[in-house]
Amino acid sequence: MIDLQNGIVNRQHAPYTAAQVVQNADRLIRIFTKKGAFVVLVRVSSVDGKDMFRPNTDLKHHPVPFQEGWDRLVPELANCKKAHVITKRQWGAFYGTELDLQLRRRGIDTIVLCGISTAIGVDTTAREAYQHGYHQIFVEDAMTASTKEEHDYVCRFIFPRIGRIRTSEEVAGFFTGN
């Protein structure tokens, strides 16, 4: 579950609202936890922003001051006692974190990905996971982006090349036998 935290869900998203994504992710977490699956909640955080990448780009970066609590997981997910929390400093959840180590120690070779944003945090994590050799399932209605076009592009052209796309109903049905 990528970046389902206060400072990210409180923005404008499409094609799904943040509330829809959080609701679908929360449902999956409950099912996964009940089945004994390893649940990872990934958040991006920094004390002062200086440990985050800031390369020169064509798109002008306007630093936004970090509001108090911006990096806290949304309340619906924050109380998931059995989840493992990974803190990242950039878009992807693998680079500079212990995620790969934690998955491999548990013998996990397939991951289910969702979160915000489809075209940034989820996509970058998915590409990193692919390069690490993981099988992937992307929960299309448990992720969203800044625009519908970003979301649709990644789901249509990138994710099918590196994994399988399913709905939250399909993933829930697989785990519950329905």
Order of alpha helices (4+ residues) and beta strands (2+ residues): alpha-alpha-beta-alpha-beta-alpha-beta-alpha-beta-alpha-alpha-beta-alpha
